[in-house]
Structure formats: structure tokens, C-alpha cells
């Protein structure tokens, strides 16, 4: 009879230990998922920032070209386009 009670108590203790280990593993997994989500968000934000920087650079270059063209439009002998 005592062997059965001891086995039952040991089984309950093992189940409780397994449950605690599973909870710890789930907490670690949640932490890893959170870290991965932050990394993916940062990567997407960096890519968007690089894209906007490139668009801004293109806009500035085009604007400067148009400004130079307008400034040089009344120069004698200038036929249009960018001056050398």
C-alpha cells in the first residue's frame, strides 16, 4: 500500500515539475518571439528609411537641376539642359 502511495506522490511531483518546466520553456519562447518581432520591425523600419532617403536624394537632385536650368535660361548662348 505504501508503495502505491509513494508511486502516486512521485508521479504527482513529476507532473508538477514537468508543468513548471513547460511554463519556463514557454516563457523563454515568448521572449525569443518578442526579440524576433523587434528585429523584424527594426529591419523593416531601416529599409523604409533607406528608401525614403533615396527618394529625398533623387528629389533634391531633380530640384537642383530645375533650379539651375531656370537660373541659366536667360544666359546668352545657352540652349537648355545642364550647363557644363
Residue pairs with C-beta under 8 A, 6 or more apart in sequence:
65 82
68 82
68 83
69 80
69 81
69 82
72 78
72 83
73 80
75 83
